[in-house]
Amino acid sequence: MAKHVENTRNRLVASNRAKSTVDGYTYGVKQLALFCNRPLESIEIENVYAFLVYLKEERGLSRDTMRISACGIKYLYNHIIKRDEMVND
């Protein structure tokens, strides 16, 4: 997990993203890994949907906060792990 979180953070910083974007995206990726309790490479799209439901129903997060987490997860799978099926769904 730590490798992918760090790679996500580094790529965002190198792309000159705002600190709030870096923090929000990185937080979403970390929380997904903790929620699923397995390597990020082995997480399936159903796990991501379950995580987003958890954020909404159990944590009571706002739509904007959920959106930032979802964007961070998409960024991870698009730019770091490179799994198209996780991004296009």
Phi, psi and omega per residue, in radians:
M1 nan -0.846 -3.024
A2 -1.013 -0.649 -3.127
K3 -1.086 -0.809 -3.110
H4 -1.220 -0.632 3.097
V5 -1.123 -0.809 3.130
E6 -1.125 -0.731 3.107
N7 -1.107 -0.699 3.089
T8 -1.072 -0.853 3.141
R9 -1.042 -0.834 -3.105
N10 -1.077 -0.741 -3.135
R11 -1.138 -0.706 3.125
L12 -1.135 -0.773 3.125
V13 -1.106 -0.760 3.133
A14 -1.114 -0.467 3.108
S15 -1.492 0.095 3.094
N16 1.098 0.645 3.078
R17 -1.322 2.705 3.121
A18 -1.093 2.610 3.132
K19 -0.988 -0.693 -3.140
S20 -1.123 -0.620 3.084
T21 -1.179 -0.819 3.122
V22 -1.010 -0.835 -3.115
D23 -1.129 -0.790 -3.115
G24 -1.141 -0.799 3.140
Y25 -1.126 -0.790 -3.128
T26 -1.103 -0.714 3.117
Y27 -1.071 -0.780 3.129
G28 -1.046 -0.731 3.134
V29 -1.149 -0.778 3.123
K30 -1.062 -0.797 -3.105
Q31 -1.134 -0.660 3.077
L32 -1.061 -0.804 -3.135
A33 -1.081 -0.732 3.121
L34 -1.175 -0.721 -3.134
F35 -1.089 -0.792 -3.081
C36 -1.430 -0.430 3.118
N37 0.937 0.787 3.086
R38 -2.728 2.913 -3.122
P39 -1.028 2.462 -3.113
L40 -1.054 -0.509 3.134
E41 -1.154 -0.439 -3.053
S42 -1.708 0.010 -3.134
I43 -1.314 2.381 3.131
E44 -1.780 2.889 -3.106
I45 -1.030 -0.593 3.114
E46 -1.098 -0.604 3.083
N47 -1.144 -0.663 3.128
V48 -1.148 -0.776 3.103
Y49 -1.081 -0.726 3.099
A50 -1.081 -0.680 3.099
F51 -1.106 -0.773 3.140
L52 -1.147 -0.652 3.055
V53 -1.109 -0.741 3.084
Y54 -1.017 -0.795 3.126
L55 -1.037 -0.702 -3.106
K56 -1.307 -0.944 -2.977
E57 -1.464 -0.674 -3.085
E58 -1.595 -0.722 -3.106
R59 -1.601 -0.315 3.118
G60 1.143 0.575 -3.102
L61 -1.302 2.675 3.135
S62 -1.265 2.862 3.115
R63 -1.027 -0.727 -3.126
D64 -1.141 -0.724 3.123
T65 -1.142 -0.711 3.087
M66 -1.107 -0.698 3.133
R67 -1.075 -0.747 3.132
I68 -1.099 -0.752 3.094
S69 -1.087 -0.774 3.133
A70 -1.084 -0.711 3.108
C71 -1.122 -0.690 3.091
G72 -1.096 -0.711 3.121
I73 -1.164 -0.751 3.086
K74 -1.061 -0.739 3.127
Y75 -1.056 -0.793 3.127
L76 -0.973 -0.891 -3.052
Y77 -1.342 -0.413 3.106
N78 -1.427 -0.769 -2.988
H79 -1.827 -0.445 -3.047
I80 -1.825 -0.997 -3.104
I81 -1.525 -0.487 3.075
K82 1.066 1.089 3.056
R83 -2.095 1.778 -3.058
D84 -1.040 -0.634 -3.080
E85 -1.134 -0.378 3.116
M86 -1.425 -0.370 -3.061
V87 -1.670 -0.650 -3.018
N88 -1.433 -0.169 -3.096
D89 -1.494 nan nan
